[in-house]
């Protein structure tokens, strides 16, 4: 099953951030996600982990002073998040 999940996301990863409710390129979507996460997370500085991060919403808390880490079945996504978090 893990291979099926990996194969699915391998096919989706190039375009998933273009989805209207997922990608962070559109300012209203970015703001909505940022506000939601801010309400749900403890105040910064706190460490958070984004499991199944994909290209990740955890970039938003990282920008707000959180220690954000992502973990995904796709190693390229893990690499992206490790770079993001320093």
GROMACS elastic network, one bead per residue, 0.5 to 0.9 nm:
[ bonds ]
;  ai    aj funct       b0    kb
    1     4     6  0.50588   500
    1     5     6  0.63698   500
    1     6     6  0.86603   500
    2     5     6  0.51124   500
    2     6     6  0.61397   500
    2     7     6  0.85415   500
    2    73     6  0.82985   500
    3     6     6  0.50055   500
    3     7     6  0.60004   500
    3     8     6  0.85166   500
    4     7     6  0.50916   500
    4     8     6  0.61360   500
    4     9     6  0.87231   500
    5     8     6  0.51208   500
    5     9     6  0.63100   500
    5    10     6  0.84776   500
    5    73     6  0.84101   500
    6     9     6  0.52938   500
    6    10     6  0.59295   500
    6    11     6  0.86240   500
    6    73     6  0.65579   500
    6    74     6  0.67958   500
    7    11     6  0.63677   500
    7    12     6  0.87585   500
    8    11     6  0.53209   500
    8    12     6  0.63728   500
    8    13     6  0.87209   500
    9    13     6  0.55867   500
    9    14     6  0.89435   500
    9    16     6  0.88331   500
    9    54     6  0.83505   500
    9    73     6  0.89923   500
    9    74     6  0.79798   500
   10    13     6  0.55903   500
   10    14     6  0.79126   500
   10    74     6  0.77369   500
   11    14     6  0.71305   500
   11    15     6  0.85365   500
   12    15     6  0.57730   500
   12    16     6  0.56296   500
   13    16     6  0.53943   500
   13    17     6  0.76951   500
   13    54     6  0.74836   500
   13    55     6  0.77266   500
   14    17     6  0.76388   500
   14    18     6  0.86390   500
   15    18     6  0.53823   500
   15    19     6  0.72971   500
   16    19     6  0.56306   500
   16    22     6  0.71086   500
   16    23     6  0.70693   500
   16    54     6  0.89213   500
   16    55     6  0.85174   500
   17    20     6  0.79715   500
   17    21     6  0.85587   500
   17    22     6  0.56389   500
   17    24     6  0.69632   500
   17    25     6  0.79680   500
   17    55     6  0.75775   500
   18    21     6  0.84814   500
   18    22     6  0.71262   500
   18    23     6  0.53443   500
   18    24     6  0.83797   500
   18    25     6  0.79404   500
   19    22     6  0.53454   500
   19    23     6  0.58270   500
   20    23     6  0.63885   500
   20    24     6  0.88596   500
   20    26     6  0.80533   500
   20    29     6  0.76275   500
   21    24     6  0.85559   500
   21    29     6  0.66174   500
   22    29     6  0.76174   500
   22    30     6  0.87782   500
   22    33     6  0.88291   500
   22    57     6  0.83539   500
   23    26     6  0.71598   500
   23    29     6  0.73809   500
   23    30     6  0.76511   500
   23    55     6  0.89700   500
   23    56     6  0.89491   500
   23    57     6  0.84538   500
   24    27     6  0.71012   500
   24    28     6  0.87253   500
   24    29     6  0.62164   500
   24    31     6  0.86322   500
   24    33     6  0.83962   500
   24    57     6  0.77965   500
   25    28     6  0.88841   500
   25    29     6  0.76670   500
   25    30     6  0.69118   500
   26    29     6  0.54487   500
   26    30     6  0.61805   500
   26    31     6  0.86807   500
   27    30     6  0.50062   500
   27    31     6  0.60218   500
   27    32     6  0.85477   500
   28    31     6  0.51198   500
   28    32     6  0.61194   500
   28    33     6  0.86783   500
   29    32     6  0.51096   500
   29    33     6  0.62139   500
   29    34     6  0.84775   500
   30    33     6  0.53403   500
   30    34     6  0.60624   500
   30    35     6  0.86380   500
   30    57     6  0.89488   500
   30    60     6  0.80767   500
   31    34     6  0.50285   500
   31    35     6  0.60857   500
   31    36     6  0.85557   500
   32    35     6  0.52598   500
   32    36     6  0.61956   500
   32    37     6  0.86553   500
   33    36     6  0.51273   500
   33    37     6  0.60898   500
   33    38     6  0.84638   500
   33    57     6  0.77141   500
   33    60     6  0.79949   500
   34    37     6  0.52880   500
   34    38     6  0.60760   500
   34    39     6  0.87502   500
   34    57     6  0.85066   500
   34    60     6  0.59696   500
   34    61     6  0.73621   500
   35    38     6  0.50959   500
   35    39     6  0.63732   500
   35    40     6  0.88318   500
   36    39     6  0.52941   500
   36    40     6  0.64210   500
   36    41     6  0.87803   500
   37    40     6  0.50746   500
   37    41     6  0.59362   500
   37    57     6  0.89625   500
   37    58     6  0.89593   500
   37    60     6  0.82261   500
   37    61     6  0.74040   500
   38    41     6  0.54846   500
   38    42     6  0.77265   500
   38    43     6  0.77784   500
   38    61     6  0.76004   500
   38    64     6  0.89198   500
   39    42     6  0.79776   500
   41    44     6  0.82972   500
   41    46     6  0.85134   500
   41    48     6  0.84530   500
   41    61     6  0.87866   500
   42    45     6  0.83762   500
   42    46     6  0.68153   500
   43    46     6  0.66525   500
   43    66     6  0.84268   500
   44    47     6  0.80669   500
   44    61     6  0.84594   500
   44    64     6  0.73248   500
   44    65     6  0.57631   500
   44    66     6  0.53394   500
   44    67     6  0.83813   500
   45    64     6  0.85004   500
   45    65     6  0.56492   500
   45    67     6  0.69476   500
   46    65     6  0.78945   500
   46    66     6  0.51983   500
   46    67     6  0.60416   500
   46    68     6  0.84123   500
   47    66     6  0.57625   500
   47    68     6  0.59255   500
   47    69     6  0.78831   500
   48    58     6  0.82867   500
   48    61     6  0.84785   500
   48    66     6  0.69804   500
   48    67     6  0.60696   500
   48    68     6  0.50197   500
   48    69     6  0.63479   500
   48    70     6  0.85288   500
   49    53     6  0.85985   500
   49    58     6  0.79479   500
   49    67     6  0.83341   500
   49    68     6  0.58239   500
   49    70     6  0.55422   500
   49    71     6  0.73628   500
   50    53     6  0.51573   500
   50    54     6  0.89093   500
   50    56     6  0.74548   500
   50    57     6  0.79780   500
   50    58     6  0.63326   500
   50    68     6  0.73718   500
   50    69     6  0.61224   500
   50    71     6  0.62349   500
   50    72     6  0.84080   500
   51    54     6  0.85895   500
   51    69     6  0.85661   500
   51    70     6  0.59773   500
   51    71     6  0.50317   500
   51    72     6  0.62815   500
   52    56     6  0.82388   500
   52    70     6  0.72771   500
   52    71     6  0.57440   500
   52    73     6  0.70091   500
   52    74     6  0.88255   500
   53    57     6  0.72167   500
   53    58     6  0.75431   500
   53    69     6  0.87106   500
   53    70     6  0.52963   500
   53    71     6  0.57814   500
   53    72     6  0.54702   500
   53    73     6  0.88608   500
   53    77     6  0.71886   500
   53    78     6  0.79585   500
   53    81     6  0.83010   500
   54    57     6  0.84285   500
   54    70     6  0.80401   500
   54    71     6  0.80428   500
   54    72     6  0.61087   500
   54    73     6  0.84066   500
   54    74     6  0.74901   500
   54    76     6  0.88841   500
   54    77     6  0.55745   500
   54    78     6  0.80792   500
   55    58     6  0.86971   500
   55    59     6  0.87899   500
   55    70     6  0.88674   500
   55    76     6  0.89919   500
   55    77     6  0.58140   500
   55    78     6  0.87013   500
   55    80     6  0.74695   500
   55    81     6  0.78588   500
   56    59     6  0.64222   500
   56    60     6  0.87678   500
   56    70     6  0.73424   500
   56    77     6  0.80768   500
   56    81     6  0.77906   500
   57    60     6  0.59566   500
   57    61     6  0.78826   500
   58    61     6  0.54303   500
   58    62     6  0.62146   500
   58    63     6  0.86524   500
   58    66     6  0.89463   500
   58    68     6  0.60389   500
   58    69     6  0.73668   500
   58    70     6  0.72481   500
   58    81     6  0.82770   500
   59    62     6  0.50035   500
   59    63     6  0.62150   500
   59    64     6  0.88067   500
   59    68     6  0.73665   500
   59    81     6  0.80463   500
   59    84     6  0.71333   500
   59    85     6  0.84556   500
   60    63     6  0.51775   500
   60    64     6  0.65509   500
   60    66     6  0.88379   500
   60    68     6  0.89708   500
   61    65     6  0.64684   500
   61    66     6  0.53419   500
   61    67     6  0.78193   500
   61    68     6  0.67388   500
   62    65     6  0.53902   500
   62    67     6  0.60198   500
   62    68     6  0.53600   500
   62    69     6  0.86576   500
   62    84     6  0.77014   500
   62    85     6  0.69139   500
   63    66     6  0.72369   500
   65    68     6  0.86761   500
   66    85     6  0.89549   500
   67    85     6  0.65355   500
   67    86     6  0.89936   500
   68    81     6  0.79119   500
   68    82     6  0.87766   500
   68    84     6  0.80427   500
   68    85     6  0.58111   500
   69    78     6  0.83455   500
   69    81     6  0.60036   500
   69    82     6  0.65750   500
   69    84     6  0.81510   500
   69    85     6  0.62630   500
   70    77     6  0.77107   500
   70    78     6  0.59702   500
   70    79     6  0.88289   500
   70    80     6  0.84836   500
   70    81     6  0.53411   500
   70    82     6  0.72601   500
   70    85     6  0.88061   500
   71    74     6  0.83845   500
   71    75     6  0.83673   500
   71    77     6  0.74913   500
   71    78     6  0.54442   500
   71    81     6  0.78196   500
   72    75     6  0.66781   500
   72    76     6  0.85316   500
   72    77     6  0.62181   500
   72    78     6  0.58878   500
   73    76     6  0.88258   500
   73    77     6  0.79888   500
   73    78     6  0.80473   500
   74    77     6  0.55166   500
   74    78     6  0.67814   500
   74    79     6  0.89911   500
   75    79     6  0.61990   500
   75    80     6  0.86350   500
   76    79     6  0.50548   500
   76    80     6  0.62665   500
   76    81     6  0.87705   500
   77    80     6  0.50230   500
   77    81     6  0.62916   500
   77    82     6  0.86175   500
   78    81     6  0.51499   500
   78    82     6  0.60781   500
   78    83     6  0.85860   500
   79    82     6  0.51114   500
   79    83     6  0.62363   500
   79    84     6  0.85981   500
   80    83     6  0.52498   500
   80    84     6  0.62348   500
   80    85     6  0.88229   500
   81    85     6  0.61219   500
   81    86     6  0.84613   500
   82    85     6  0.52821   500
   82    86     6  0.60835   500
   83    86     6  0.52495   500
